[in-house]
Amino acid sequence: MGESEDTIVSVAEARGRAATASEARARTARYDRRSGRVVVELANGCAFAFPARLAQGLEGAGDEDLAEVEVLGAGFGLHWERLDVDLSVPGLLAGLFGTKAWMDRQRAAKAGAARSAAKAAAARRNGAKGGRPRKAAVKTGR
């Protein structure tokens, strides 16, 4: 290699080391049975934990399966082989515990279960009118 190529390689290696030290890459991950959380230690010295059963694919998993977590490749993912589940470390840090569709369903289920005085009053008014209107029967041309 020429001198300029050596310089380019040295600069690229320095950038790679800096990125490894500062980006949200998992160094280790483990399941803590006592708290029910996955604990992730990052390459930059930070750590975070999340409730395992809040994540898509881990909801009904047993402790033994959850304990089989491994860090993928450069540390950008977590993997559970037996469960066939992969989660993104940057996504988890952003509060994304699954796909957009799955997250939307979780939010809708939580919102539907909400109880408030306004919701109860609306249900009473609907009940006084005979309840929720029935869906019209769909006619098929068969």
DSSP file (Angstrom, degrees, kcal/mol; ACC not computed):
  #  RESIDUE AA STRUCTURE BP1 BP2  ACC     N-H-->O    O-->H-N    N-H-->O    O-->H-N    TCO  KAPPA ALPHA  PHI   PSI    X-CA   Y-CA   Z-CA
    1    1 A M              0   0    0      0, 0.0     2,-0.1     0, 0.0     0, 0.0   0.000 360.0 360.0 360.0 147.9    0.0    0.0    0.0
    2    2 A G     >  -     0   0    0      1,-0.1     4,-2.2     4,-0.0     5,-0.2  -0.320 360.0 -99.1 -81.8 173.2    1.1    3.6   -0.6
    3    3 A E  H  > S+     0   0    0      1,-0.2     4,-1.9     2,-0.2     5,-0.1   0.889 122.9  49.9 -61.9 -40.8    1.3    6.2    2.1
    4    4 A S  H  > S+     0   0    0      1,-0.2     4,-2.2     2,-0.2    -1,-0.2   0.866 109.7  51.3 -68.6 -35.1   -2.1    7.7    1.2
    5    5 A E  H  > S+     0   0    0      2,-0.2     4,-2.5     1,-0.2    -1,-0.2   0.900 108.5  51.8 -66.8 -39.5   -3.8    4.3    1.3
    6    6 A D  H  X S+     0   0    0     -4,-2.2     4,-2.5     1,-0.2    -2,-0.2   0.896 109.7  50.0 -60.8 -40.7   -2.3    3.7    4.7
    7    7 A T  H  X S+     0   0    0     -4,-1.9     4,-2.5     2,-0.2    -2,-0.2   0.915 110.2  49.5 -64.7 -43.8   -3.7    7.0    5.9
    8    8 A I  H  X S+     0   0    0     -4,-2.2     4,-2.5     1,-0.2    -2,-0.2   0.925 112.9  47.2 -60.9 -45.7   -7.2    6.2    4.6
    9    9 A V  H  X S+     0   0    0     -4,-2.5     4,-2.6     2,-0.2    -2,-0.2   0.915 111.9  50.3 -63.9 -43.1   -7.1    2.8    6.3
   10   10 A S  H  X S+     0   0    0     -4,-2.5     4,-2.2     2,-0.2    -2,-0.2   0.908 111.8  47.7 -61.8 -42.6   -5.9    4.3    9.6
   11   11 A V  H  X S+     0   0    0     -4,-2.5     4,-2.4     2,-0.2    -2,-0.2   0.917 112.4  49.3 -64.5 -43.7   -8.6    7.0    9.5
   12   12 A A  H  X S+     0   0    0     -4,-2.5     4,-2.3     1,-0.2    -2,-0.2   0.905 111.0  49.5 -63.5 -41.8  -11.3    4.3    8.7
   13   13 A E  H  X S+     0   0    0     -4,-2.6     4,-2.3     2,-0.2    -1,-0.2   0.898 110.4  50.7 -64.4 -40.0  -10.0    2.1   11.6
   14   14 A A  H  X S+     0   0    0     -4,-2.2     4,-2.3     2,-0.2    -2,-0.2   0.907 110.4  49.3 -64.1 -41.7  -10.1    5.0   14.0
   15   15 A R  H  X S+     0   0    0     -4,-2.4     4,-2.6     1,-0.2    -2,-0.2   0.903 110.0  51.9 -63.4 -40.2  -13.7    5.8   12.9
   16   16 A G  H  X S+     0   0    0     -4,-2.3     4,-2.4     2,-0.2    -2,-0.2   0.910 109.9  48.0 -62.3 -43.5  -14.7    2.2   13.4
   17   17 A R  H  X S+     0   0    0     -4,-2.3     4,-1.9     2,-0.2    -1,-0.2   0.907 112.5  49.2 -63.8 -41.3  -13.2    2.2   16.9
   18   18 A A  H  X S+     0   0    0     -4,-2.3     4,-1.5     2,-0.2    -2,-0.2   0.907 111.8  48.6 -64.9 -41.5  -15.0    5.4   17.8
   19   19 A A  H  X S+     0   0    0     -4,-2.6     4,-2.9     1,-0.2     3,-0.2   0.915 110.1  51.5 -64.9 -42.5  -18.3    4.1   16.5
   20   20 A T  H  < S+     0   0    0     -4,-2.4     5,-0.2     1,-0.2    -1,-0.2   0.879 112.7  46.6 -61.2 -37.9  -17.9    0.8   18.4
   21   21 A A  H  < S+     0   0    0     -4,-1.9    -1,-0.2    -5,-0.2    -2,-0.2   0.755 123.7  30.4 -76.7 -24.7  -17.3    2.8   21.6
   22   22 A S  H  < S+     0   0    0     -4,-1.5    -2,-0.2    -3,-0.2    -3,-0.2   0.712  96.5  89.5-111.9 -23.4  -20.2    5.2   21.2
   23   23 A E  S  < S-     0   0    0     -4,-2.9     2,-2.0    -5,-0.2    21,-0.3  -0.313  89.1 -98.0 -76.7 161.0  -23.0    3.5   19.3
   24   24 A A        +     0   0    0     19,-0.1     2,-0.4    18,-0.1    -1,-0.1  -0.542  66.5 149.6 -79.3  79.2  -25.8    1.5   21.0
   25   25 A R        -     0   0    0     -2,-2.0    18,-3.0    -5,-0.2    19,-0.3  -0.947  46.2-121.6-115.3 133.9  -24.3   -1.9   20.5
   26   26 A A  E     +A   42   0A   0     49,-3.7    16,-0.3    -2,-0.4     3,-0.1  -0.542  25.9 178.5 -74.5 134.2  -24.9   -4.7   22.9
   27   27 A R  E    S-     0   0A   0     14,-3.7     2,-0.3     1,-0.4    15,-0.2   0.790  74.1  -0.3 -95.8 -44.9  -21.8   -6.3   24.5
   28   28 A T  E     -A   41   0A   0     13,-1.7    13,-2.2    42,-0.1    -1,-0.4  -0.957  60.2-168.5-140.9 159.0  -23.8   -8.7   26.7
   29   29 A A  E     +A   40   0A   0     -2,-0.3     2,-0.3    11,-0.2    11,-0.2  -0.986  11.5 168.6-147.1 142.4  -27.4   -9.6   27.3
   30   30 A R  E     -A   39   0A   0      9,-2.0     9,-3.1    -2,-0.3     2,-0.5  -0.989  32.4-119.5-150.6 155.1  -29.0  -11.8   30.0
   31   31 A Y  E     -A   38   0A   0     -2,-0.3     2,-0.8     7,-0.2     7,-0.2  -0.870  19.3-151.0 -98.4 127.1  -32.4  -12.6   31.4
   32   32 A D  E  >> -A   37   0A   0      5,-3.3     4,-2.2    -2,-0.5     5,-1.1  -0.854   6.9-167.2 -98.3 104.1  -33.0  -11.8   35.1
   33   33 A R  T  45S+     0   0    0     -2,-0.8    -1,-0.2     1,-0.2     5,-0.0   0.853  82.9  59.1 -60.2 -36.8  -35.6  -14.3   36.3
   34   34 A R  T  45S+     0   0    0      1,-0.2    -1,-0.2    -3,-0.1    -2,-0.0   0.912 119.7  25.8 -62.1 -44.3  -36.2  -12.4   39.5
   35   35 A S  T  45S-     0   0    0     -3,-0.3    -1,-0.2     2,-0.2    -2,-0.2   0.618  99.9-127.2 -95.6 -14.2  -37.2   -9.1   37.8
   36   36 A G  T  <5 +     0   0    0     -4,-2.2    16,-2.1     1,-0.3    17,-0.5   0.732  67.6 127.7  74.1  21.3  -38.5  -10.7   34.5
   37   37 A R  E   < -AB  32  51A   0     -5,-1.1    -5,-3.3    14,-0.3     2,-0.6  -0.801  62.0-129.9-114.2 152.3  -36.3   -8.3   32.6
   38   38 A V  E     -AB  31  50A   0     12,-2.7    12,-1.7    -2,-0.3     2,-0.5  -0.896  26.8-152.8 -94.4 125.9  -33.7   -8.7   29.9
   39   39 A V  E     -AB  30  49A   0     -9,-3.1    -9,-2.0    -2,-0.6     2,-0.5  -0.892  10.5-168.3-105.3 124.7  -30.6   -6.7   30.9
   40   40 A V  E     -AB  29  48A   0      8,-3.4     8,-2.3    -2,-0.5     2,-0.5  -0.958   8.5-158.3-119.1 124.5  -28.4   -5.4   28.1
   41   41 A E  E     -AB  28  47A   0    -13,-2.2   -14,-3.7    -2,-0.5   -13,-1.7  -0.891  19.6-143.5 -99.6 128.0  -24.9   -4.0   28.7
   42   42 A L  E >   -A   26   0A   0      4,-3.2     3,-1.7    -2,-0.5   -16,-0.2  -0.533  19.4-118.8 -93.4 157.7  -23.8   -1.8   25.8
   43   43 A A  T 3  S+     0   0    0    -18,-3.0   -17,-0.1     1,-0.3   -19,-0.1   0.749 112.1  62.1 -64.2 -24.5  -20.3   -1.4   24.4
   44   44 A N  T 3  S-     0   0    0    -21,-0.3    -1,-0.3   -19,-0.3     3,-0.1   0.365 123.1-100.6 -86.4   7.1  -20.2    2.3   25.4
   45   45 A G  S <  S+     0   0    0     -3,-1.7    -2,-0.1     1,-0.4     2,-0.1   0.258  87.2 116.7  96.2 -12.8  -20.5    1.4   29.1
   46   46 A C        -     0   0    0     -5,-0.1    -4,-3.2     2,-0.0    -1,-0.4  -0.371  44.5-162.5 -81.6 166.9  -24.3    2.1   29.5
   47   47 A A  E     -B   41   0A   0     -6,-0.2     2,-0.3    -3,-0.1    -6,-0.2  -0.983   8.4-178.5-145.7 153.9  -26.8   -0.6   30.3
   48   48 A F  E     -B   40   0A   0     -8,-2.3    -8,-3.4    -2,-0.3     2,-0.3  -0.975   8.8-155.8-148.2 162.3  -30.6   -0.9   30.0
   49   49 A A  E     -B   39   0A   0     -2,-0.3   -10,-0.2   -10,-0.2    -2,-0.0  -0.975   6.5-171.7-137.7 151.2  -33.3   -3.4   30.9
   50   50 A F  E     -B   38   0A   0    -12,-1.7   -12,-2.7    -2,-0.3     2,-0.4  -0.995  39.0 -96.2-142.3 148.7  -36.8   -4.1   29.6
   51   51 A P  E >   -B   37   0A   0      0, 0.0     3,-2.0     0, 0.0     4,-0.3  -0.504  35.4-144.7 -64.2 117.6  -39.6   -6.4   30.7
   52   52 A A  G >  S+     0   0    0    -16,-2.1     3,-1.7    -2,-0.4     6,-0.2   0.858  93.8  57.2 -55.2 -41.1  -39.1   -9.4   28.5
   53   53 A R  G 3  S+     0   0    0    -17,-0.5    -1,-0.3     1,-0.3     4,-0.1   0.436  92.8  69.6 -79.5   3.7  -42.8  -10.2   28.1
   54   54 A L  G <  S+     0   0    0     -3,-2.0     2,-0.3     2,-0.1    -1,-0.3   0.565  85.3  89.7 -86.7 -11.0  -43.5   -6.7   26.7
   55   55 A A  S X> S-     0   0    0     -3,-1.7     3,-2.1    -4,-0.3     4,-0.6  -0.651  90.6 -99.7 -95.0 143.5  -41.6   -7.7   23.5
   56   56 A Q  T 34 S+     0   0    0     41,-3.4    -1,-0.1    -2,-0.3    -2,-0.1  -0.350 109.0  15.4 -58.7 127.9  -43.1   -9.3   20.5
   57   57 A G  T 34 S+     0   0    0     -4,-0.1    -1,-0.3    -2,-0.1    -4,-0.1   0.221 116.1  72.2  92.5 -14.2  -42.5  -13.0   20.5
   58   58 A L  T X4  +     0   0    0     -3,-2.1     3,-1.2    -6,-0.2    -2,-0.2   0.453  64.2 101.1-108.2  -3.5  -41.5  -13.2   24.1
   59   59 A E  T 3< S+     0   0    0     -4,-0.6    -1,-0.1     1,-0.3    -6,-0.1   0.874  95.5  23.9 -53.1 -47.9  -44.9  -12.7   25.7
   60   60 A G  T 3  S+     0   0    0     -3,-0.1    -1,-0.3     2,-0.0    -2,-0.1   0.265  93.3 128.9-104.9  12.4  -45.6  -16.3   26.5
   61   61 A A    <   -     0   0    0     -3,-1.2     2,-0.1     1,-0.1    -3,-0.1  -0.351  55.2-122.7 -72.7 147.2  -42.1  -17.6   26.8
   62   62 A G     >  -     0   0    0      1,-0.1     4,-2.4    -2,-0.1     5,-0.2  -0.402  27.3-105.3 -81.7 163.8  -40.9  -19.5   29.8
   63   63 A D  H  > S+     0   0    0      1,-0.2     4,-1.9     2,-0.2     5,-0.1   0.868 119.3  56.0 -57.7 -39.0  -37.9  -18.5   31.9
   64   64 A E  H  4 S+     0   0    0      1,-0.2     4,-0.4     2,-0.2    -1,-0.2   0.915 110.4  44.4 -62.7 -42.6  -35.7  -21.2   30.4
   65   65 A D  H >4 S+     0   0    0      1,-0.2     3,-1.3     2,-0.2    -2,-0.2   0.900 111.9  52.3 -68.4 -40.6  -36.3  -19.9   26.8
   66   66 A L  H >< S+     0   0    0     -4,-2.4     3,-0.7     1,-0.3    -1,-0.2   0.823 101.7  61.3 -65.2 -30.7  -35.8  -16.3   27.8
   67   67 A A  T 3< S+     0   0    0     -4,-1.9    -1,-0.3     1,-0.3   -36,-0.2   0.647  87.2  76.6 -70.3 -13.7  -32.5  -17.2   29.4
   68   68 A E  T <   +     0   0    0     -3,-1.3    13,-0.6    -4,-0.4    -1,-0.3  -0.014  66.6 141.3 -87.8  31.1  -31.2  -18.3   26.0
   69   69 A V  E <   -C   80   0B   0     -3,-0.7     2,-0.3    11,-0.1    11,-0.2  -0.489  27.1-176.0 -76.0 141.3  -30.7  -14.8   24.7
   70   70 A E  E     -C   79   0B   0      9,-2.1     9,-2.6    -2,-0.2     2,-0.4  -0.973  27.2-114.6-136.4 154.2  -27.6  -14.0   22.6
   71   71 A V  E     -C   78   0B   0     -2,-0.3     2,-0.3     7,-0.2     7,-0.2  -0.719  33.3-133.5 -87.3 133.0  -26.1  -10.9   21.1
   72   72 A L  E > > -C   77   0B   0      5,-2.9     3,-3.1    -2,-0.4     5,-0.7  -0.669  45.6 -57.6 -90.4 142.4  -26.1  -10.9   17.3
   73   73 A G  T 3 5S+     0   0    0     -2,-0.3    -2,-0.1     1,-0.3     0, 0.0   0.127 125.0   6.1  37.0-117.9  -23.2   -9.9   15.1
   74   74 A A  T 3 5S-     0   0    0      1,-0.1    -1,-0.3   -49,-0.0    -2,-0.0   0.339 114.7 -91.8 -80.7   6.9  -21.9   -6.4   15.8
   75   75 A G  T < 5S+     0   0    0     -3,-3.1   -49,-3.7   -50,-0.2    -2,-0.2   0.593  95.9 117.1  96.5  11.9  -24.2   -6.0   18.8
   76   76 A F  T   5S+     0   0    0     -4,-0.5    13,-2.4   -51,-0.2     2,-0.3   0.502  73.8  40.9 -89.2  -3.5  -27.2   -4.4   17.0
   77   77 A G  E   < -CD  72  88B   0     -5,-0.7    -5,-2.9    11,-0.3     2,-0.4  -0.965  61.8-143.7-143.7 159.2  -29.5   -7.3   17.7
   78   78 A L  E     -CD  71  87B   0      9,-2.7     9,-2.3    -2,-0.3     2,-0.4  -0.936  23.8-163.6-117.5 145.4  -30.7   -9.8   20.3
   79   79 A H  E     -CD  70  86B   0     -9,-2.6    -9,-2.1    -2,-0.4     2,-0.5  -0.991  20.2-167.1-137.8 138.2  -31.7  -13.3   19.4
   80   80 A W  E  >> -CD  69  85B   0      5,-2.6     5,-1.8    -2,-0.4     4,-1.1  -0.941  11.9-167.3-120.6 103.8  -33.6  -16.2   21.0
   81   81 A E  T >45S+     0   0    0    -13,-0.6     3,-0.8    -2,-0.5    -1,-0.2   0.935  84.4  46.4 -59.8 -54.0  -32.9  -19.3   18.9
   82   82 A R  T 345S+     0   0    0      1,-0.3    -1,-0.2   -17,-0.2   -17,-0.1   0.822 119.2  42.0 -62.1 -31.5  -35.6  -21.6   20.3
   83   83 A L  T 345S-     0   0    0    -18,-0.2    -1,-0.3     2,-0.1    -2,-0.2   0.583 102.3-133.1 -89.9 -11.0  -38.3  -18.9   20.1
   84   84 A D  T <<5 +     0   0    0     -4,-1.1     2,-0.4    -3,-0.8    -3,-0.2   0.935  56.6 144.7  54.7  50.3  -37.1  -17.7   16.7
   85   85 A V  E   < -D   80   0B   0     -5,-1.8    -5,-2.6   -28,-0.0     2,-0.4  -0.967  30.0-176.9-123.7 133.7  -37.2  -14.1   17.9
   86   86 A D  E     -D   79   0B   0     -2,-0.4     2,-0.4    -7,-0.2    -7,-0.2  -0.997   5.3-172.7-126.7 134.1  -34.9  -11.2   16.9
   87   87 A L  E     -D   78   0B   0     -9,-2.3    -9,-2.7    -2,-0.4     2,-0.4  -0.970  23.9-121.9-127.3 144.6  -35.1   -7.7   18.4
   88   88 A S  E  >  -D   77   0B   0     -2,-0.4     4,-2.6   -11,-0.2   -11,-0.3  -0.703  10.1-149.0 -85.7 128.6  -33.2   -4.6   17.4
   89   89 A V  H  > S+     0   0    0    -13,-2.4     4,-2.3    -2,-0.4     5,-0.2   0.943 101.1  47.1 -63.5 -48.3  -31.1   -3.0   20.2
   90   90 A P  H  > S+     0   0    0      0, 0.0     4,-1.3     0, 0.0    -1,-0.2   0.897 113.0  51.5 -59.7 -36.8  -31.5    0.5   18.8
   91   91 A G  H  4>S+     0   0    0      2,-0.2     5,-3.0     1,-0.2     3,-0.3   0.924 108.7  49.4 -63.6 -44.9  -35.3   -0.2   18.5
   92   92 A L  H ><5S+     0   0    0     -4,-2.6     3,-1.6     1,-0.2    -1,-0.2   0.902 108.5  53.3 -61.1 -41.0  -35.5   -1.4   22.1
   93   93 A L  H 3<5S+     0   0    0     -4,-2.3    -1,-0.2     1,-0.3    -2,-0.2   0.803 108.0  51.6 -63.7 -27.6  -33.7    1.8   23.2
   94   94 A A  T 3<5S-     0   0    0     -4,-1.3    -1,-0.3    -3,-0.3    -2,-0.2   0.410 124.9-104.5 -87.9   1.7  -36.3    3.8   21.3
   95   95 A G  T < 5S+     0   0    0     -3,-1.6     2,-0.8     1,-0.2    -3,-0.2   0.676  75.1 140.5  85.6  17.6  -39.1    1.9   23.0
   96   96 A L      < +     0   0    0     -5,-3.0    -1,-0.2    -6,-0.2    -8,-0.2  -0.849  21.0 173.0 -97.9 109.4  -40.0   -0.3   20.0
   97   97 A F        -     0   0    0     -2,-0.8   -41,-3.4     2,-0.1     2,-0.3   0.232  64.3 -16.7-101.9  12.9  -40.8   -3.8   21.3
   98   98 A G  S    S-     0   0    0    -43,-0.2   -43,-0.0    -7,-0.1   -11,-0.0  -0.971  96.7 -35.1 175.7-168.6  -42.0   -5.2   18.0
   99   99 A T     >  -     0   0    0     -2,-0.3     4,-2.8     1,-0.1     5,-0.2  -0.216  60.2-106.9 -68.1 164.7  -43.2   -4.4   14.5
  100  100 A K  H  > S+     0   0    0      1,-0.2     4,-2.7     2,-0.2     5,-0.2   0.919 121.0  50.0 -59.7 -45.0  -45.4   -1.3   13.9
  101  101 A A  H  > S+     0   0    0      2,-0.2     4,-2.1     1,-0.2    -1,-0.2   0.910 112.4  47.0 -62.0 -41.9  -48.5   -3.4   13.4
  102  102 A W  H  > S+     0   0    0      2,-0.2     4,-2.1     1,-0.2    -2,-0.2   0.920 112.4  49.2 -66.2 -43.7  -47.9   -5.4   16.6
  103  103 A M  H  X S+     0   0    0     -4,-2.8     4,-2.4     1,-0.2    -2,-0.2   0.904 109.5  52.7 -62.3 -41.5  -47.2   -2.2   18.6
  104  104 A D  H  X S+     0   0    0     -4,-2.7     4,-2.5     1,-0.2    -1,-0.2   0.907 108.9  49.9 -60.4 -42.5  -50.4   -0.7   17.2
  105  105 A R  H  X S+     0   0    0     -4,-2.1     4,-2.3     2,-0.2    -1,-0.2   0.887 110.1  50.8 -63.8 -38.6  -52.4   -3.7   18.4
  106  106 A Q  H  X S+     0   0    0     -4,-2.1     4,-2.0     2,-0.2    -2,-0.2   0.921 112.0  46.4 -64.5 -43.7  -50.9   -3.5   21.9
  107  107 A R  H  X S+     0   0    0     -4,-2.4     4,-2.6     1,-0.2    -2,-0.2   0.909 112.7  50.2 -65.2 -41.3  -51.8    0.2   22.2
  108  108 A A  H  X S+     0   0    0     -4,-2.5     4,-2.7     2,-0.2    -2,-0.2   0.899 109.9  50.3 -64.9 -40.5  -55.3   -0.4   20.9
  109  109 A A  H  X S+     0   0    0     -4,-2.3     4,-1.2     2,-0.2    -1,-0.2   0.909 112.5  46.9 -63.9 -41.0  -55.8   -3.2   23.4
  110  110 A K  H  < S+     0   0    0     -4,-2.0     4,-0.4     2,-0.2    -2,-0.2   0.907 113.4  48.4 -66.9 -41.4  -54.6   -1.1   26.2
  111  111 A A  H >< S+     0   0    0     -4,-2.6     3,-1.0     1,-0.2    -2,-0.2   0.891 109.5  52.9 -66.5 -38.7  -56.8    1.9   25.1
  112  112 A G  H 3< S+     0   0    0     -4,-2.7    -1,-0.2     1,-0.2    -2,-0.2   0.780 107.9  51.6 -67.0 -26.0  -59.9   -0.4   24.8
  113  113 A A  T 3< S+     0   0    0     -4,-1.2    -1,-0.2    -5,-0.2    -2,-0.2   0.525  84.9 116.8 -87.5  -6.0  -59.4   -1.6   28.3
  114  114 A A    <   -     0   0    0     -3,-1.0     2,-0.5    -4,-0.4    -3,-0.0  -0.317  53.1-151.1 -64.7 144.7  -59.2    1.9   29.7
  115  115 A R        +     0   0    0      4,-0.0     2,-0.3     5,-0.0     3,-0.1  -0.970  26.1 152.4-119.8 131.4  -61.9    2.9   32.1
  116  116 A S     >  -     0   0    0     -2,-0.5     4,-2.2     1,-0.1     5,-0.2  -0.972  54.4-111.7-149.6 163.4  -63.1    6.4   32.5
  117  117 A A  H  > S+     0   0    0     -2,-0.3     4,-2.4     1,-0.2     5,-0.2   0.889 118.7  52.4 -63.3 -39.1  -66.3    8.2   33.6
  118  118 A A  H  > S+     0   0    0      2,-0.2     4,-2.2     1,-0.2    -1,-0.2   0.902 109.7  47.9 -65.1 -40.9  -66.8    9.5   30.0
  119  119 A K  H  > S+     0   0    0      2,-0.2     4,-2.1     1,-0.2    -1,-0.2   0.905 112.4  49.1 -66.9 -40.8  -66.5    6.0   28.5
  120  120 A A  H  X S+     0   0    0     -4,-2.2     4,-2.1     2,-0.2    -2,-0.2   0.904 111.3  49.8 -64.2 -41.6  -68.9    4.6   31.1
  121  121 A A  H  X S+     0   0    0     -4,-2.4     4,-2.4     1,-0.2    -2,-0.2   0.903 110.2  50.3 -64.6 -40.8  -71.4    7.4   30.3
  122  122 A A  H  X S+     0   0    0     -4,-2.2     4,-2.5     1,-0.2    -1,-0.2   0.899 109.6  51.1 -64.0 -39.9  -71.1    6.8   26.6
  123  123 A A  H  X S+     0   0    0     -4,-2.1     4,-2.5     2,-0.2    -1,-0.2   0.887 110.2  49.6 -64.8 -38.8  -71.8    3.0   27.2
  124  124 A R  H  X S+     0   0    0     -4,-2.1     4,-2.2     2,-0.2    -2,-0.2   0.923 111.0  49.1 -65.6 -43.0  -74.9    3.8   29.2
  125  125 A R  H  X S+     0   0    0     -4,-2.4     4,-1.0     2,-0.2    -2,-0.2   0.919 112.5  48.1 -61.5 -42.9  -76.2    6.2   26.5
  126  126 A N  H ><>S+     0   0    0     -4,-2.5     5,-2.8     1,-0.2     3,-0.6   0.914 110.4  51.9 -62.4 -42.7  -75.6    3.5   23.9
  127  127 A G  H ><5S+     0   0    0     -4,-2.5     3,-1.5     1,-0.2    -1,-0.2   0.869 104.5  56.1 -62.3 -37.2  -77.3    0.9   26.0
  128  128 A A  H 3<5S+     0   0    0     -4,-2.2    -1,-0.2     1,-0.3    -2,-0.2   0.766 105.9  52.5 -66.3 -24.8  -80.4    3.2   26.4
  129  129 A K  T <<5S-     0   0    0     -4,-1.0    -1,-0.3    -3,-0.6    -2,-0.2   0.374 136.0 -85.2 -90.4   3.7  -80.6    3.3   22.6
  130  130 A G  T < 5S-     0   0    0     -3,-1.5    -3,-0.2    -4,-0.1    -2,-0.2   0.526  70.8 -89.9 104.1   7.5  -80.6   -0.5   22.4
  131  131 A G  S   <S-     0   0    0     -5,-2.8     3,-0.1    -6,-0.2    -4,-0.0  -0.343  80.7 -10.0  88.3-169.2  -76.8   -1.0   22.4
  132  132 A R  S    S-     0   0    0      1,-0.1    -6,-0.0    -2,-0.1    -5,-0.0  -0.420  80.2-105.8 -66.7 134.6  -74.4   -1.1   19.6
  133  133 A P        -     0   0    0      0, 0.0     2,-0.1     0, 0.0    -1,-0.1  -0.331  38.1-112.2 -61.2 143.3  -76.0   -1.3   16.1
  134  134 A R        -     0   0    0      1,-0.1     2,-0.2    -3,-0.1     3,-0.0  -0.455  31.8-104.8 -74.9 149.4  -75.8   -4.7   14.5
  135  135 A K        -     0   0    0     -2,-0.1     2,-0.1     1,-0.1    -1,-0.1  -0.532  39.1-109.6 -73.2 139.2  -73.7   -5.1   11.5
  136  136 A A        -     0   0    0     -2,-0.2     2,-0.2     1,-0.1    -1,-0.1  -0.442  36.1-107.0 -69.1 141.6  -75.7   -5.4    8.3
  137  137 A A        -     0   0    0     -2,-0.1     2,-0.6     1,-0.1    -1,-0.1  -0.464  30.6-129.1 -68.4 138.5  -75.7   -8.8    6.7
  138  138 A V        -     0   0    0     -2,-0.2     2,-0.4    -3,-0.1    -1,-0.1  -0.804  17.9-145.7 -92.7 124.4  -73.5   -9.0    3.6
  139  139 A K        -     0   0    0     -2,-0.6     2,-0.3     2,-0.0     0, 0.0  -0.756  12.1-159.3 -91.7 134.5  -75.3  -10.5    0.6
  140  140 A T        -     0   0    0     -2,-0.4     2,-0.1     1,-0.0    -2,-0.0  -0.844  20.9-131.5-111.2 151.6  -73.3  -12.6   -1.8
  141  141 A G              0   0    0     -2,-0.3    -2,-0.0     1,-0.2    -1,-0.0  -0.077 360.0 360.0 -90.7  35.4  -74.2  -13.4   -5.3
  142  142 A R              0   0    0     -2,-0.1    -1,-0.2     0, 0.0    -3,-0.0   0.448 360.0 360.0 -87.0 360.0  -73.5  -17.1   -5.0
